[in-house]
Amino acid sequence: MATDATKSGKTPKPRFDVEEDGQIDQFLAYLKEQLLTNDLTLKVNLRPKKACAKNCRVKGPGLDGGEVDIPGQFDIEARDNTDKPLTHGDSPFEVAVIAPSGSVVPHKLIDNGNGTYAVAYTPTEAGPHSVAVNLNGEKVGKSPFAVAIEPPTPDPTKSDVTGPGIENATVAAPAPVIVRARNRVGAPLKVGGHPFVLSVSGPHGDAPSKLIDNGDGTYSGVYTPLDPGKHKVAVTLNGTDIVNSPSTVEAAKSPLMPDASKCFVVGDGVGDKVIGTGAGPQTGKPKVLGQGHGEGEAPTSTEVSPTSTAAASSPDVVEPASASSKDTPASDRNRRQPASLGEPSPHKDHDGSGGKAPEFEDLPPPPGGIHAPGPTTARPALFTVQAVGPNGEKLPTGGSPFEAEVRDPDGEPVPCNLVDNNDGTYSGQYQPLKAGPHEVEVVLRHHVHPLFFEHVKNSPFVVDVQAGIDATKCECYGPGLEDGVVDTLPTHFTIKVKNIKGEDIAETGLPFIVTVAGPTGTGDVPCTVSDNGDGTYHVAYEPHAAGEHTVQVSLKDIPVGKSPYHVQVKKGCDFNTTCISGFTFSIDAKTKDGQPLKVGGEDFVVSISGKKKPASAESAAAEEIVQVEGIEVKDNTDGSYLVSYHLPAVVVSSYDVSVMLNGHHIQGSPLKMVFE
């Protein structure tokens, strides 16, 4: 009981605070006592019941455990001293949340006005927290409560992936994405370290991707499509897809990379005409040649500059080689063999030059082939690949893994060289060794996975190779190549033109070269080659010395027929050195009356002498007498005599011939013989 004193000093007024049952009995006893001696005027003030700390209750998930950055919530239920729930508020509850570090965690206490109170706090540290609830200095319920707070944990059903990379992408261009870790209530996490995984699968396998932890609850991801087409972009957390995962993204073709369906090939090496149809992505070797002829799709050869078919119009000859040459480029020996994934594709120059196309002799040509319009067995077949982007524009740079393969009519590979000109064009050449249809495949390998490839426009091509001129099959025949030639007369032989099949060809204008080498020390013999206009060529030469002559016939340095030929030249009679050296005359013996004497036995004496012609005017005074020796006089025993002699090999202007009988000249003697 309490009393209220008055200012007038009167008897204080008693005041009873009745809050419990025991206080009611005390109050009634007081009233009974006062009524025996006083009249009473009672004033009763009714007020709400007070909360009793020991009876109040605290409950809620915020006391069972929690997670960093996720609000923890619990409720306080106010109860009076009779353990009955209060239906009004204003109870002075006090709450304190202490983190493991000892810091006070801010909280919010909300009086619901109905005897209940909502408490919320957001922990920022992991570890055991203490939650104390007091009422007027007294602990409420089992306060303080020990609450275990877990580290921030992302929830895959709330975490999400966003960014351009889940909407669109382009081949060979990085496609970015952002992963944001969120907890179970969808709030962004502020720390990293969580096992998010980014994976991207494309038409031909996985695309390169990476995910970087930014340490603030976000993760920067990027992937690079390797192929055009649909890509599955997935982000998982502990094997579970997060929000927006997986996404299907259509990767567009890169404008900086060639589009096989738009790349084209020109040149006589592919027939310079459209045959076959383009094929889509494949693996392995194409089996079927396409048929048909495209309309208006094949550009002219002037559209691509490195190799023009006009260069093949003049006759040319290439070196002979075997079809089984060991110099076959690696790309031909190991056809369609992929490099290891991630390695650069073998699209650089086979000769390492990195520049213009090699000369013809860099390829194995057929025996004695010559250059002529159109693909033949006589010359390398040339073609040019033009790289074209998906937008139809020619690419100005090289480095794309184009590959070419050629097979002859029997299905055997033909060595083919493809050189990157580093300007968006690729020069190709191969040497056919057999006449007939050849299959030419030009493909674009995948830039990362070389097992996969696409045919360029209209590949494979079917090229009809004609039999070309073969120098080794050409024939050389005629007396100028046979023994019996003399060194004093001109001679000749014939060259007959034949193709690789040994058939006659009426080819004109061929640059045959013929050399005739005489015996050692005599030098070359001049010769002429004349085109007969019918596929034969006339060769003439005139030896100037006896002995073995070597006749070489070539066509652009390729031996023709069985060249070289060895001809044994004999000495012949030369009009410049041949002279009249033997002379005869007759003597008829007669009697004094002029009758023929019918018997022999006379002694005729014959002498012949002359003066040697001086070498110069100064030596004319000292002329030398030349006496002819060895004069024979034959008695025929019938009155006739035959005189024979040989003049010496000296230059004499005239001779005096004297015939003496018994010391006297006969008729006509002496006789002067004059030589011009």
Secondary structure, 3 states (H helix, E strand, C coil): CEEECCCCCCCCEEECCCCCHHHHHHHHHHHHHHHCCCCCCCCCCCCCCCCCCCCCEEECHHHCCEECCCCEEEEEECECCCCCECCCCCCCEEEEEECCCCCEECEEEEECCCCEEEEEECCCCCEEEEEEEEECCEECCCCCEEEEEECCCCCCCCCEEECHHHCCEECCCCEEEEEECECCCCCECCCCCCCEEEEEEECCEECCEEEEECCCCEEEEEECCCCCEEEEEEEEECCEECECCCEEEEEECCCCCCCCCCCEEECHHHCCCCCCCCCCCEECCCCCCCCCCCCCCCCCHHHCCCCCHHHHCCCEECCCCCCCCCCCCHHHHCCCCCCCCCCCCCCCCCCCCCCCCCCHHHCCCCCCEEECCCCECCCCEEEEEECECCCCCECCCCCCCEEEEEECCCCCEECEEEEECCCCEEEEEECCCCCEEEEEEEEEECCCCCCEEEECCCCCEEEEEECCEECCCCEEECHHHCCCCECCCCEEEEEECEECCCCECCCCCCCEEEEEECCCCCCEECEEEEECCCCEEEEEECCCCCEEEEEEEEECCEECCCCCEEEEEECCCCCCCCCCCEEEEEEECECCCCCECCCCCCCEEEEEEEEECCCCHHHHHHCCEEECCCCEEEECCCCEEEEEEECCCCCEEEEEEEEEECCEECCCCCEEEECC
